[in-house]
Amino acid sequence: MKTGIFLAMAALTAAVFVAPQAHGWWHRGPDIDLRVSGSSVIVDVDPATGESLSVQTSIARGKPGYAHLNSTVSFDAVGPYDGCPVFGADATASWVAIYRDGSILTGSGGGFVCTDGILFQGFVGGDITGTKGRFKNAGGTWNAEATVENSAFFGRLKGDFE
């Protein structure tokens, strides 16, 4: 009995002091892992520069729960772009996720958008910039991939808290 207690205390001590930064076996994957679907609408196009702004209204499900997610993406004039098979542009994105309990996560960052004229694919990432409720004072980074076709918006948002 004493040997078992001693071994358990030694294992706990090793877990706390040897690897304090480890999440442990119960932590699997990113802190934020949301599947997002909704609609996307281009709300403004500058005819002089070709820059545009789109707004997405979505529902997000996954980790850390169900949320309404709204986002904006502005991108430069579409044209030849390294990494895109047809056309692309630099993009700036921001989003806000509002949870049922009133908690809020927000993020902003940048990336790029590729298009063939019909299908748009976006690859963006950045920092978690605002939090409220159960996420109060949380910070971290996020990245997302999204597809828009005929105003239907689908994406995946992942992130980690620091």
N, C-alpha and C positions, 0 to 999 in steps of 0.2 A: 504494500500500500504506500509506504513512504517513498519507495523507489519510483512509483508511478507519479506521485505528486511532484517529486524532484524533477523528473523528466519533463513533465508538463510545464513547470515553471521555467526550466532551462529553455524549452522551445519558445515560450512566450517572450522571454528575455531576448532571445536571438531574433525573433520577429520584430520586436520593438526597437532594439538598438543596432542590430546588424544591417537591416534593410528598412529604415524608416520611410524612404520615399516610395517603396513598392505599394501598389494599390491592393495587392492581395489576390487570392484566387477568385473572389466574388466579383471583381471588377473586370468586365469583358467589353472591349471596344471603347469607342469615344464616349464622352459624357453627353454629347448631343448627337443624335442620329435620327433625323426626321425625314420621312417620305412626304413630299409636298405635291399637291395637285390643286389646280384652279384655273384661272383665266389670266391672260396677259393682253394688255391693250397699249398700243402706241398712242401717247397723248400729245406729243409735240415733236415736230420735225422742223429744224431750221433750214429753210430752202437755200440760204446762202452758203452754209458750211456742210450741210448733210448730217449734222449731229441730231440725235433723237433721244427721247425719253419714253420709257415704257413703265407701266404700273402693273403689278401682279397682285391679285387677291386670291388667297389660297387657304386650304386647310392642311395642317401638318399633323402627322401621327407618328409615334415612335417614342424615342427616349429624349427628353424626360416627360413625355405625356402629350396629350392632345392640345393643339393650339390653333388659333387663327393667325395666319402669317401674311403680312402685307410687305411688299418690297417694291423698290424702284431700281431700274437699271438705265443709266444713260450711257450712250456709246457714241464714239466719234463717227465720222463719215465712213461708210462701208467701202472697202476697196481691197486690193491685193494685200494679204497679211501672211507673214511667216507662220506656218503651222496649220493654216486653214487650206483645205483643198480648193475652194473656190474664192470666197471673199471673207473678210473679217474686219474687226475693229477693236480698239481698246475699250474697256467698259469700267464704269464705276457703279458699285451697287451698295444699297443699304436695305435693311430689313428690320421688322419688329414682329416678335412672336408674343401673343397675348394668351395666357393660360386661363383655364376656368376659375382658378382661385385668385385671379387678378395679378399674378406674377407676370413680369415682363422681362424679355431678353431682347437686346438690339445689337446689331452689328453693322459695320461698314468696311468697305475695302475695294479692291479692284481686280481686274483680270482681263479677259477678252471674250469676244463673241464671234463664232463662225457661222456662215450661212451660205446656202446655195440659192437664196432668193425666196425659198418657201419654208424650209426648216431652219430654225435658229438654235444653236447650241452654245450655251454660256459656261464658262469656267472662271469662277471668281473666288476670292478668299480675303480674309482680313482679320480684324480684331473685334472681340465682343466689347461694345462701347457703352452699354447701359444696362442696368439691371434694377429690378424692384421685386419686392416680396421675397419668396423663398430663395431667389438668386441674388439677393442684395449683396453688393460689394464683390460679386464674382467677376473675374476677368478671364481672358483667354483668347484663343484664336478659333477661326472657323474656315471652312471651305465648302463650296457648293458646285454642283453640276446641274444644269437645267436644260430642258428642251422645250421649245415653243413651236407649235405647228397649228395653223388655223385658229389662233387665239387660245388653244389648249396649252396649259403650262404644267409641266411635270419636272420634279427635281428631287435632289437628295442634299440635305444640309447636314454637315457633320462638324463637330467642334469639341474642344477640350478646355476645361477650366484649369486655371493655374493653381 
